């Protein structure tokens, strides 16, 4: 008999995106540390933060994906417990609901694993297949764009404090942000299902934290695209593109007939990334909205990037209502 009881297993799927013929999924197989995202008190918050970052992954094991029509896909986890599925399939839209989401199940393929969190060894997953009727898509940053994190604070101490000592349900969105995103999601008719993609430099370890924040504050549901914690320490060359930029380029390649609105902030490098993408795809970027930050030095730099720039409409906003007004004038909402 083991001295210490082992944690049960879980599979976390990251809400995915695809097309009628393309199934693309990422996720992670981990021990279930029983993290309660609603815990209060500084000690519990600190403990849960440690649990999110210090993960016990299930390496090199088979993962099975079962679609609603009974079709089965298989993949393997890597040395960090991550897995990816990138398959060409037929008629995925026939499996989607009215909002374009395909619901499926994932499970461990190794029948000798007895520590699953459910006796049935079944975990939910979802994949978004945007409608052909969508007018545009929205690609948005999270940090200091819809969620105040303090990325411009000295040594980013506010980012650390907010993430460690505040629960997701206590975090507040920036004023008016949920209304703006829901209006963009529903489009000019008020009945559309324009896809929303949330892209951040945060690690996948914060996926459930951010997912709960978005759900609690009534943001439209959409894939949340983060990055591996290991890339924080990877040495980059001058030719390496930021992970956020690679994710956006992949979305543009996945949906070649869809145009996009890009939303970010002026604190870090959203402006640089968005400008470069708009220059590459001038006919596909409908507008760029950049939320102003409380740093005159950063604002001066970012505004300088767009001097004499006329490729795409660019709006610096202090409040979401300004973006709403502009979106109405442009016929987005």
N, C-alpha and C positions, 0 to 999 in steps of 0.2 A: 504494500500500500504506500502510495506517495506521501511524503511528509507535507507537501503543499498541494492544495487543490489547484488544478490547472484551470485557467479561464476557458470558457466556451469559445467557439469559433464564430466568426461572422464574415460576410462578404459585403463590402460597401461598393455599390455601383455609382459612378458619377453620371448624373443625367446627361445623356448623349445626344448627338445629332447625326442625321443621315439624309438620304434621299430615297426615292421610290425603289432604287436599285442598289443602294449602298448602306450597309449596316456598320456603324463605327461606334465602338464602346470602349471605355476605360473604367477600371475599378481596382480594388485592392482587397486582398484576403488577409485578415488580421485576427488576432485574439481579441475578444470582446472585453474591454476594460470597464464596462458598465459606467460610461461617462454620462453624467446627468447634466445636460446643458443648461438646466434651470437652477442648479445649485447656487445658494447664496453663501456669504461669508468668505472672508479673504482666504482662509486656509483651504476650503473646498474648491474655490476658484483656482488657486495656485496648483492644487493637486490635479484638477481636471486638465489644466494647461499642460502639466507635465505628462499626463497620460496621452494627450493628443500628440505630443511631440516624441515621446519615447514609446514607439509602437513595437509590438511583437508580431512580425509579419509571418505569413505562411508561405515559405519559399518553394518554388519549383513543383507546384502541385496543379493538377488538372482542374479547370473550371468549365462547367457545362452551362450553356445558355439555351433555354427552351422558349421558343416563340409561341404566340397564341395559336398558331396553326399546327403546332406540334413539331415544327422544324427545329433541329438541334445543331448548335454550333459548339465548337470546343476550342479551348486555348490553354496556355500554361502561365502560371505566375513566374515572375523573375526573382532575382535574389533579394528584392525589396518588397515582395508580395504584390507588386503591380501586375496587372494583366491588360491586354489590349485585344480587341477583335476588330478586324478590318476586312469585311467580306462583301462580295457582290452578290446580291440576292434579287428576287423578283417580287414586284408588286407589294412593297412594304406598306404603301398607303392604304391598302385594303384592310390592314390590321390596326390602323390608327383611329383615335376618337376624333370628335369634332374640332379639337384644338391641335390636332396633328401628333398626339403622343401615342406611341406604341408601348404597351405594357408587356413585360415578359418576366421570366424567372431565371435566376442563376443558382447554381448549386456546386458543391464539391464533387468531383468525379471519383475521388478515392473513397471507396465504401468502408475502408478501415478507419477513417477519421470519425471518432465517436463523440467528438466534443462540439458538435454543431449546436447553435443557439436554439434551434427548433428541431423537433424530432423528425420533421419532414425534410430537413436539409433544403429549405426553399427560401430564397431571398429576392426581394423585388428589384426590378430595374425598369427604366423608362428611356425611350429614345424619341427625339422630336424629328418629324418629317414635315417641314414647312409646306403649307398649301401653295399650289400653283397660283392661287388668287392673291397671295400676299403682295402688297404694294411695295414694301421694302422691309429690310431687317434693321435691327438696332444692335450695335456692338458697343458695350459700355464697360468702362472701368468701374471698380467698386470703391477702393480706398479714396476718401476725400472727394468722391464724385457723387455717391449716394449714401455713404457711411462715413461719418467723421472719424478719422483715425489719427490725425496729427502727423502726417508724413513730412511736413515742413518744420516740425519742432526740432530744437537742438538735439542732435544725436538720436532723433526719432523717439525720445523717451515717452511721448504721448502714445505712440503706436504700441509700445510694450505695455504701458499701464492700461490702456483701454482693452487690449486683447486678453491680458492676464486677469485683471481685476474687475471686469464687467461681463455679465452674462449677455448672451445674444439677445435675450428678450428685454434687457434693460438698455440696449444700444438704440439710439434714435437715428432715423434717417435724416439727411439734410432736408431742410424745409421745402415742401412741395414736390419732392422727388417721386414718391409713389404715384401721385396724380399725373405727372408728366409721362412716366413710363406706361401707365395704363392707357393714357390717351394715344400715345404712339402705337401701343400694341393693338388698339381697336381701330386706328386709322381714321380717315376722313368720314367714313360711313358710320363709325361707331360699332361696326359689327365684324371687323376684320380680325385676323389672328396673325398679325405681323410678328415674326419671331424676334425674341430678345435674347441676346447672348451676353453673359456676364464674364468678363475676362479680367484677371488680376495676377499680380506678381506673387500673391500669397501662396504658401505651399498647400498641397492636397490635404495635409493634416487638419486644416481649418475648414474643410469642405462642409461638414455638417453644421458647424458654427455659423458659417455664412448662409447656408441653406435655411436654417431656422430664422436668422435675421430677416431674410427676404420674405419668407412666408409670414412671419409675425407682423410685418409691416405692409402686407398686401401688395408687394411688387408682382408683376406678371411672372409666371413660371417660365424658366428658361434654363438651358445648360449653363453650368458654372465651370469655367475653364481656368484651372490653376496650374501650378508647376510642381515638379518633384522637389522635395526638400534637399535632395542631394545636389541639385543644380545651384543652390546658394553658395556652395563651396567650390564649384567647378571653375577652373581658370578659363577666362574668355579671351579670345583674340579680337583684334579690331574688326575682323570680318564677321564675327558672330552677331547674329541678330537677336534682340531680346525675345524671350519666350512669348511674351504678349504679342509681339509683331508676327511671329511665326503662326500663332493661333489665328490671328486675323487674316493672314494670307491664306491659310488653309480654309477658312470659311468662305472667302472670296472664290477660291478654286472649287469648293464643293458646290456652291450655288452660283454658277456663272451668269445666270439670267436675273439675279436679284441685286438690286442696289441697296446701299446701306447708309445709315446715319451713324456717325461715330461720336461718342460722348465720353469725356474724360475731365481731367482737371489740369491746372497750370502749375502744379507743385513739383511734379517729377518730369517724365519724358513722354507723356501722352502726346503732347503737341508735336514733338519731333517724329514720333512713330506715325501719327495720323497724317501729317503733311507728306511724308515720304510715300505712304500708301495712296493718298489722294493724287499725287503726281504720277504714280504707276497706273492708277485706275481712275482717270479724271471723269469718265462717264458713269462711274458706278458709285461714287461717294456723293450723296445728296447734300449733306451738310456736316459740319463739325461744330459741336458745342463743347466749350471748355469752361469749367467752373473756376472762377477767380479764387485765389488763395490769399491769405493774409501775409504776403511777403512781397514787398515792392521790388526787391532785386529779382525774384523769380518771375514776377509779372512782366517786368521790363524785358527780360530775356525772351520770354515766350512771345510777347507781342512783337518783338523784333523779328521773330521767325516769319511772321506773316505780313511784314511790310511789302507792299507792291505785289501781294499774292492774290490772284483772282481766279484760280482754278476751281475752288469750291467755296461756297458761303461758310464763313467762320464767325462764330459768335462767342464772345466772352460774357459769361453770365454771373451775376452775383446772387441771383435768385431763380428758382425753377420757373417762376411765372414769366420771366423774360424769354426762356426757351419755348414755353407754351405759346406766347404771342407770336414769336418768329415762326414756329411750326404751323400755326394757323395761316399766317401770311403766305407760307410756302405751299400750303395745301396738303401738309402731312396729316393734319388732324382736323 
